[in-house]
Amino acid sequence: MLFLLFLYCTILLTTRSHGAELFEFGVEQGDQVLSFSNDSYAVTLDVPIIYFEESQNELFISSKGIVTFGKAADVTEMTDLDQERINAIAIFFAQNSAGKIFYRATSSDTNLLNDLTDKIRKNFPNRELSDFTALHAVVITWSNIEGEDAEQGLNEFQMVLVTDGMSSYVFLIYDQITWTGKNGHYAQAGLYCSDGRRETMVNSGTPNIRELVNLSNNQKEGTYIFRISGATPEDPRGTLVEDDYNYNDYEQDYDSDNEHKRQHKLLSEHCPTDPYRDQCPVECHVLTDDRGCSLCVCAQPPDLNKIEKKDDEMGKVVVPSQREEINVGPGESTTREALQEQDIRDKEPKPDDEGEGESKLIIPTESKNSESIDDIEGTALSCAIASKKVQPCSLHAKCNDYNPGYCCECLPGYYGNGEECLKDGEPQRINGGFEGVINGKEMDRTELHTYVMVEEGRSYTALSQIPPEIGRSLLLLNAIGSAMGWLFAKVVSSTSYNGFMLTGGLFNRTVNVHIGDRYMVTIKQQFSGRDIYHYFKAHMFISGTLPILMEGAEVIYSDHDEEYRREGPGFLRSYSSQMVTIKENGVETQMKLSTDQQIHYKECPFREFTKDPVVVIHVSRIHVVYDVEEHIVRYASANMATKRDSNIMIAPSGTDHHQLLHTNQQSLQQQQQQQYRNQEYHLQKENVENQRPPCTNCLQNACESGRHLCKSPNMICAPVERSYRCECVKGYQAEYDNDTELGWKCIDMNECERGEHKCNRNAICINLEGTFECRCADGYEGDGYHCRKVRVDGELENKRPLTGSGCLDHRDCHQWGECIFGRNGELGYCKCRGWYTGDGVHHCGPPTETEVKQVVIEDSNREQAGQTCGEYMCDVNAYCDSSSGSEQCECQKGYHGNGISCVPHFSDQKKPNATGDSGDISVGIGKICRSHDECGKHGNCVYNNELAVYRCICVPPYFSDGVNCVESKGGNNSSNEFLEGVSCNVINNCNTNADCIFEKNDRDESVYRCRCRPGFSGDGHRCTMTSLDNLPAYAVLGCDQLGNCDLNAVCVLDAYTGRHYCRCLDGFDGDGYMCETVRQNTLLPSLLPEPADAKTCREASDCHQNAHCVVRENSLDYFCECLPGYRGDGVTRCTAADDCTPGDEHACHKNAVCVFGEVERTYTCKCAQGFVDDGRQCVARHLTECNEQPGICHKNAQCVYSRDEGRHKCICKDGTTGDGYENCREEVKMHRCGECSSHARCMHDEADDSWRCRCMQGYIGNGHLCTLYTNCLDDRSLCDEHAECVPNEYGHYICNCHYGYHGNGRTCTPDSESREEAIFICRGMTIIERSVNPDLPGKQLIVVPHQIAVGIDFDCQEERIVWSDIAGHSILSASINGTNEQKFMDTVLKSPEGIAIDWSSRNVYYADSVKDEIGVASLDGKYYKTLINEGLVNPRALAIDLTDRYLYYSDWHRENPVIGRVRLDGTENSAFISTEVNLPNGLTVLLERRELCWVDAGLQHLSCIGLNGQNRRVVYAPLQYPFGLTVHNEQRFYWTDWSDNKIHSVSVNGDGYISFPATTGGSGRLYGLVSVPLRCKGVATACAVNNGGCEHLCLPGKIDVTCACPDNIDRC
């Protein structure tokens, strides 16, 4: 429900029986007393009431407290008015039983009319209504109204309708409300329109509607005034608020005549045509409306003869226009149908408003007949009457009478629009001027000449005196001459037509041409008809940017089709796209040209448009050339106007079957596209035939039965934009069939042959009608998608145990479980989420203790060792296992690896000692635990990545199952291995399958210790491989679940392994979990050699399909470069980058293996253990490593195994530096860490080779401030009522929201349907919510009196809207449904404009344009801090990059405009863009594309640039007055524009331009807007957990967080 009244007066705390004072009523005042009944009383109005922009002559008064227009309402039963489609005003619509209704209409009660006039002028002062005078009023009073229960009391209220003939208002006055309804049905109040627009009163339909007596919207309790003649009801408070935004600061940078143009546009667009011009008869009155528009209004039809006689004396004829409806007296008929049809046209969106930033051109009237026709066409005129004054049509045309006017039609042998007719086949000439600005260079006005051979459709256009540097570039603008080709195209079909047949040579044309990704030109042409020499006149102005072509360059166009679509009366639009070839110095390149044309012309309004709304111009034999000697650019082409379905499938002689098939497929695609146009025409024609306006919800009803052509079997109708298209259902594909209405039909698709199935490789695909079936092959069983080999005893391997009940929804399972859905509607089964175990239905929880056994391989498998297994060759110490349904290599007992390469568990040096001990101490995996207290005295509770559970592990030198730990008492070798008292960070004594980690020991001390890697178990000094056969299969958790990537890395999916891994960002190097800055090459650009085979490019289409077009570092040129995972020259070759294939035994050296390199991300050859080299050559390693000769290390070094190099090496100990062999010098370092918390340790961070304070286990914070970590296991009240306490993958117990809710667990919000395709827009006092679908109207979601909302953003975590208010000097927020409004910072800010939310850190950043500062505040408003207060002049918009932790801002520095960026903690403030910016306005960050985009109100561009500062591009131009900018799903941009107060949109690539209003009504400037994401985007910061350990503000930085001291806290 839209709340029209967000009332600013205080609700009285005391109960009142009476509210406002009613206007006088009763019989003594001349009122009629209406009978109290269920029937409505009809009243005919002497002066029409304008209601929702429509004139209403009749109203119906109901005793139920409602007044309807046009027809009576059925009020026998109470209905929900929000669902009704009626024109009505409900003052108190409710069931009642008795009372009196008084009514009077007056135009003579001067006291009443003067009182109403004063009230309206007082409450609507900014509407410039100083001339408003009430002419007519209707007073309706409901007195002593009893409810269904007479004991409830009496209600009394009054409605007053008032009008001056142009504007209408309503007064709703409540004197007394004692009852509101009964049995849950409460009174309703509001203003309702039949098309669904509505504004409801506050508390309508609730018991609190009684508060209307105490509230108001005009400072008088119980009284409400609304202007009801506009597109939406207007609250007087919308005019009382003074907008103190400094518009002059914004607009002074535009051209000085823009305001004049805007006012001219407003007047020309919105003021109706006065039917009498300046000659208003004496018996009529001139009225001026609230827009300043004047209109002559007559009570009776004037004497036309007197008017004509009077004007004859003045030398001109003036009569009412056909397009204006005048009042007629009794007995005179009006052509209501025709007028309604004209009203429909008038209400259609103006084509100019849909233009791509074009300025409205006034169509000239140089035609000899145009002025006379404009003056003479009138309501009462016919061809005969018009002919008495002037020749209405061409000499070669006939005049046809229509109702109510006339139109002209050319005679046979001639063509045109009737006002201008040309003889068939005669050549035509067009002369005119040409000027413009290209690439910043102004072109002086020169001449344009066109000669057209109409009989052949050939047109020749020449531009003279064009300088060479521009002339060569103009070869890319064939659109200059294409208008002439369209105008006089040869008509080859009886249903087609050319441009002259529509326009008569009198039209305006605007063209936007996009060339590649970087260039764009706007062409504006004005065709003004024929001059006295019978030549057509045209003027052209172009502006924009074009690529510079070399001398002698050629531009080659291929034949193509241009489609012109009539989108409304007098408005055409054409979209086309093609590739052109550019030859420069013998090298050919291709460039994409996209053209968007808009053509406005005059069309006779009285004749139904019966032609096909779409015509196709086939353009061929295109020739463009620049004459260097004469400095002339020439364009030539042949043009044919054809119908849409004229594609002919004829194979040329010599065409083989495959070529014909390819041609057929292309033609089928073209025909399907044209069939889509047919369908749209089908809808438009049906609308015309039924005399109804074009549907406003075609997207929903275009596919209703009988409205579409998709009637063939296996075909469906799919709504598309404002029409529909036919599609085959899934499992079917399109095939030609000329016998069908569409020319094609849907046949079965053989998924098996096409390979479009998902059958298991051990299954057979069987094609069925419309689908397919997978059946496991002999020897295998399963559902065809998963096939497992059958054992001899008939049992299946790894078969999932049944849970006893199936599921069809997640709610059928345990709250910590999920439903694994079945196929084809079959029941699925419940499975516990994550690493929880249980049946999924009755129980899901942490795993119980499970025995983990070592892999035991029977000797019988040894005979398969070394054999080929599937696609691979197994290691000699491996066997081939096919029990799982697929063959794979498995290492033998005592070995570990991937089966292709197997190595022993222990090195050869670990021999049994002299006492007979084997050295293979049995190390248990340990029991599952939740805390260290559950383990033994010498055990720790440690997370096992492979098992995804926490288990007890003994602390060295103890070993066992983690509960009963015994001290190792081995011989010398054992004691040397464990080195009791020496941690692994000093001596690297860990097993090769273990890592040295830092954690707490049994004495609560933090120490380094060895821990086995996933897949191995033990004490870290000895690690044995484990088997998971008796455990549930747990997927290895990737970074998409762990979120453990470095701050300078992203989590990506490896398509080969199906797992997510971390990858460092550009400019950083590492394994993704630790990334370091790449040192920049210090060579000069001239010293950096470019590859010899590198080829320059303009766009990706110039390169290989597995390559892209990128700019090289230290170079301004673009080159083709193979995509990651491919190698080649980027142009002719980009092949897979794998060095080897694992199944090819000859791919690598005999002493090497083919493995997948984690660093290379490809399969590469690596030498086996004991060998070294590049993998192609492997030689035995010499015994020179330190593990074999420890003496080669320096005394201050230790021998450490390097996994990157695959060998042992000498590394200097901490505190020393050197090569580890010859020297290890002591290094002098500053104090590593400063002021660490007592619960923290100083640790080294290898990412940037620095030392930082880190909180110890059990504590959380930034290392300087560590607080005891409290979890929900100890305090369940920490979780939201819609959340549960569950352990996460790190062993911490966290709050997890239930299904259907989202949040951090401590706060859970219901998933909202409003998040899908929604945008929020700031407009004055209101926040508007609307869909990105242009056909769905927006609505007022939030109204705050006196505010001016400017900046807006969305808190995706708590689903709240946050916006800035420059009038209230504050920041506000509300729930996504508009409730729970909150305000903060109102005592600190001056003029907050742009805002940006860090949803993870729970902060909001703001820009204050008066204080010239950028700051940050917590989203709860408790703390705030200024980040930048120097160097800013007029900060505007903000945008956040949560991946790199940057805040971007725009600054309207008049002399030095800039887009800057700063870290989220306020550091590293710098200018990001300082060139080619003028007035940078709205900003937005595309996180996935890694781009920053902005609108520039000075340059009138929408531009983007990579976040690395490269690949800058202009997305769309020209814009007009852009303000806010947002992006939806990184697919489409949306921006607000002050020139028309509409929303404009293009795709991220700059095509598909559309525009639409924010709401169906309302006015005022549009400011910021934001698109609502379906989910939170960006990388969570360290502040997300326990506020980063900060007491006040937690600000994320480049690597760590900063606990900032707020400005409103004295000491921190």
C-alpha positions, 0 to 999 in steps of 0.5 A: 500500500502506498501511503500518501500521507506521511503526516508531519503533525503530531498525533494528539494524545487525548481522545477527541470526538470532533475534528475539522470544521465542515463547510456549511451544509443543509437544506437552508444552504440549498442542499438536496437531501439524498435518500439513504440506500445501496443505490448511487445517486447520479449527478451531471456536472455543469463544469467538468471535473478533471480527474487523473487527467481525464474530463469527468462530466458525471459523478455518482454519490454513494451512501457508503462514503464513496464518489465514483466518476463515469459509472456507479460502483457496486457497493452491496458488498465491501470490496478491496478498492486496491483490486478494483478498476474504477475512477473513485474518491473514497472518503470513508468507504464502509458498511453503514446502516443509517444517516443523511447525505447532503449534496449541492453544486454551485457556481454562484455562491461567491463566499464559498468559491472565494474561500476555496480559492484562498485555501488553494492558493495558500496551500499550493503557492509554488504552482504559480496559481495566483490566477486560479479562481474557483468557478464551480464547486460540489459539496457532499456531506455525510452526516450522522452516519451509523455503522452496522452496530448502532451503539458504536456512535456516529460519523460525520465527514465532507467532500468538496470538489472544486475546479476552474475548468483547467485544474481540479482539487478535492477537500476531504474533511473529517469532523467526527469518526467514532466507528471504523468497521466490524468483523475485520472489515475496516473503512477505506479511504483514497483516490483511485484511477481505473488504470490502477493508479491510486493513492491511499490515505494513511491507515486505510483499511485498518482500525487506526483510520479513525486518526484521520480526525487528528491528522492533516496535510495542510496545518488544519486537523482533520482536513486534507487537500489534493490536486486531482487533475494531474497524472497523480494526486498532489499533496500540498506539502510537495509545493511547500518544501523549499528545495535548497539544493544549489541548482545553479552550481550544477547548471552554470556549467552548461550552455547559457541557452539551455534554460531557454531551450528547456522552457521552450521544450516544456511549453511546446510539449505540455501546453495544449493547442488553443483552438482559437489562437488569439481570437477568443470570441467575446462570449467565451473566456480565456483561462490559464492553468497551473502551468501558465498555459492559456485556453479559450473556453466557451460555454456554447459553440461560437458562431463560426461565421462571425469568427471567419468574417472577423478574421477575413478582415485581418487576412487570415482564417482561424477556426478551432483545431480538429485536435481540440474538443469544444463544448457542444450544445444539446442536439449537436453530436460529437464524434466521441470515438474519434476523439477518444482515439485521438486522446489515446494518441495524445497519451502515448509517450512522446517519441522525443522523450525516448530519444537518445539525448536528442534535442527536439527540432521543430518541423519547419512549415515551408511547404506551400500547403502546410500552413494552410492545412494547419490553420484550416483543419478543424472539427467541423471541416470536410474536404469541401469546406477546406477547399474553399479557403486553400488547396488542402492537398497536392495537385496530384492527390485527392482529398478523402473525408474521415470522421472528424477530419480529412486526409490526402492521398496521391493519385495513381502514377504518383507517390507521397503522403498526399500533401506532397506527391511526386511522379513515379520514376522522376529523378530527385535532387536534395541540396542543403548544408553540412557542418559539425564538430569531429574529434574536437575540430570544428567543420565550417558549414559546407554544401550537401548535394544528393541526386537520386535515380528513383526508378533504380533506387540509386542515391548519390550524396556528396559533401564538399570542401572536407579536409583530408584528415576528417574526410577519410574518417567520414567514410565510416558514416554511410549513415549520412547518405542512408537517409536519402536512400530510405527516402526514395528507395525503390518499392518492390513489394505492394505492402512496402513503402519508402520514406517519402510515402510517409513524410512527403520530404518533411521530417527530422532525423537523429542518428547515433552511430557507435563505431567499435568500442570507443567512437560515437557520432550523433547526426541531426538532419532537418528535411524541410520539403521542397523550395521554389525550384522544386529541390528538396532542402536538408540541413545536417549537423554532426558531432562526436569522435571518429577513428583517424584513418591513414592516407589512402584508406578504404572502407568496404561495406557489405550488403545489409538490411535496415529495418524501419519500425513505426513506433507511433504516429509520426515516429519511426525508429531503426536499429542496425548493426554491421561489420565494415572492412577497413583497408590500410596499407594492404592490411584489412581490419574489421570494425563494428558499426551500430546505428540507431535512427529516429525519424519524426514527421507529420502524419494525418491523424484521422486516417487509420494506419493500415500499412505494415508498421515495419519496412525493410530497406535492402542496401546494396552496392555501397560505395564510399570514397574520399576524393583527395584532389577535390576534397569531396566525400561521396556516398552511393548505394542502391536501396530497395524497400521490401517486406519483412518476410522477403527472404528467398531460399535459393541455392546458387548454382554450384552450391553444395548441400552443406552450404545450402544447409548453412544458408537455410539456418541463417535464413531461418534465424532471419525469418524467426526475427521477422516473425517476431515483428509480424507478431508485434504488428498483429498485436498493434493491428488488433488494438486498432481494430478494437479501437482501444489503446496499445496495451500497457501490460503487453508483457503479461497478456501478449501470450493470451489465447487468441492474441498470438501466432504460436499455435503449432505443436510443441511451440510456446509463446514467450513475452518479449518487451512489448510483444512476444516471440514463438519458441520451441519447447525444451527438447524440440528445435525449429525446422523449415515448413512452408506449409505452416503460417510461420514458415517453420515448425518444431521437431524433436531434437536428438540430444544423443546425436548432438551430444547435449545429454548428461549420461554417464560414460558407462551409460547409453543415451536413448532419444525419445520424443522431446527428451532422452533417456540414460540407461546404464550399460551391461555390468553397471547399475544406476539411474543412467546419470550415475552408473556403478559397476555391479559386484559379483554378489550383486551389491552396488559399491557406495550405494547411498542408504535409503532414509526411509522417506523422500522429499520434494522441498528443503522443508521436508528435511531437518533444519540443518539438512537439504533435499537432493532433488530427484529427476523427472519429478521423482522424490529426492532424499534428505542429506545433512548440510556441510560436514554434518552427519545424520539421516537428514530427516530426524537428525543432523549434527556434528559427526560421531566418532568414526574409525578411520583405517589405513588403506589395505591392498591385497597382494592380488592387486599387485599383478595389475601394477604398472598397467594401463588404467583407463586413460592413464599409466599407473606407477609401478607401485600402484594398481588399477581399481575399477570398483567405483565404476570408473578405472583409476590408479591407486598407490600400493600399501606403504606408498602415497600419491595420485596413483600415477606417481607413488612414493614411500611413506618414509624416506630410506634413512628411517631404518629400524633402530638397533633395538629392533624398533621399526620406527613406524610408530602407530599414530591414531587419528583421534576422537572427534572433539569440540574443545581442547578440554575433551582431549588428553593432557598432552593433546589438542583439538585440531581441525582435519581438513580431509575429514572436515571435523575436529579431532584430538591430536597428541602434542610432540613429543607425545603420540597416540590417539590424542586422548591417551598420549604417551611420550616417545621413548625411541632410540637416538634416531627417535630423539633426534627426530622429535628434538624435544624442546625445539619447535619446527620454526627453528629446525624444520623437522616436519614430515614431508607430508606435514606443515609447520603451524602455530597453535596452543600446546597442553600448557596453554602456550603458543608454539610451532608444531608439525601437522599432517596435511589433508589425506594423512594422519599422525603427529606431524613427524610421521604421517600415514595416508588415511582411507575414507571408505567408512566415512561419508564422502565429504567434498574438499572445501574450496575457497568459495566455502572457506573464504580464505583467499588473500585480500589481493586474490579472487576465488575462481572455479577450475573447470578441469577439477571442478574446485574453487581455488584462489588466484592473485589479482593483476599486479600480484603474485603468489598461490592465491592464499598469499599474494605479493606485489609484483615489482614493476619493470623499470625498463623504459618503454622503448627498451621493452621489445614487442613480440615479433608476431604481435598484431595490433587490434581494435576489438576482440573480433580481430583476434583468435576465438581463444584470444582477446584484445588488450593493451600492453604495459608501457604501450598505447597500442592494443595487441591480440593475446591468447586467453589464460590456458592458451598459447599462440600468436593470438591471431591465427593460433591459440592452442591449449597450454598443456605441456603434456597429457597424463595418459601419454607415456611418451609426453615426458622424459622417462624420469618425469611425470605429467602432473597438474601444476598448481602454479602453472595451472596446466599439465606439465612435466616435472622430474621424479624424485631423485632427478632434476631439470625442466621435465623434458630432460631429467638427470640424477640429482648430485649428492650436494643437498644439505639433507645429505651433507649438512655441513655445507650450510652456514653455521647460522643456517638450517636445512629446509625442504623447498617445495617450489624447487623440489629440493633441500636448501640452506636458509639463514635463521631468523635474525640473519640474512644471506645465501645460507651457504657462504654467509648469514649476517645478523640483520638490524631490524626495528622493533617487529611489533609495537604494543601487542595485546597481552592476548596476542603474539607478534608474527611474521606475515609473508605476504608483505614480509612484515610483522604484525600482532595476531590475537591468540586462539580464543581471542579475536581482534586486530592484535592490538586489542584482543577480546575474548571470543564468545560464541553461541554455544556458550550463549544461545541468546547471541543468535537471532530467533530465526537462526541456529547455533552450528559449528563452521568449518573452522570449528567456531560455533556461529549463528546460521540463519534458517532457510528463508532468511539471510543475515549474519545469524545474529540478525536474520531478515526474511528473504524479500521478493522486492530484491528481484529487478528493483531500483530505488530513486530519490525524488524530492520528499519521496523514495520511489520503488520501481521495476527495471521493466519499463512497462511496470509503473513505479510507486512512492515507497517512502515520503518524508515531509520537507526532505530532499533525498539525493544520494542512495544506497542499499544495505544488502545484509539487513535489506535496508535502504539508506539515503542522504537528505540535504534539506534535513542535513542527515542520513536516513534508513528504512526497511526495504518495504518502507517501514522502520524509518531511522535518522542519524548524523542530523546534527553533524552534516551540512549537505550530505550528497553521495553515500556508499555502504560497506555492508561487511564492515557495517559502515556508510561513507558520505560526501558533504558538499558544504563542509567539503569533506568525505567521512564514514559513520557506523550504520547504527549512527553511533560513531562517525569520523572525517576521512578527507577534509583537505583538497576537496572543492565540491565532492559529489558521488561515492562508490565502493570496491570491496575487493580492493578496499577502495572508495571512489569519489567525484569532485566538481572542482571547477578548474580541476575536476577529478575522480579520486580514490582512497582506501576505506581506512582513509589512507592513500588518497589520490586522483584516479582520473583527472583528464577528460572529465568536466562535471563527473556525477554519479559513480558505480563499480562493476565488481565482476568486470573490474570497472569504474563507471561514471556519468559526466554532466559536462561532457555528456558521456557515460564512461568506464575505466578498468580499476587498474586505470587502463582500458577507458571507454565511452559507453554512451553519448550524448547524455543531457543532464545526468545525475545519478548512476547505477548498474543492475546485475552488471548488465544494464546501466540506469541513470537519472536525467534532469533534462526530462526527469526520466530514467535512461538505460543502456546495456554495459556495452552501450546498446539497447537504449531505453527511457521511462518515467520513474512513476506514472505521475508526479513531478520534480527532479530525480537525484540518485538511484540504486539497483537492488542486488539479489545478494551481497557482492564483494569480499567480506572484510575482517571487520565482519567478525566481532567488529574486527576486535574494534571498540568503535569504528572498524575500517578495512585497509589494504591488508589489515583493519584499523580501529579508528577513534571517532570524532564524537569520542573524546578519548579512545 
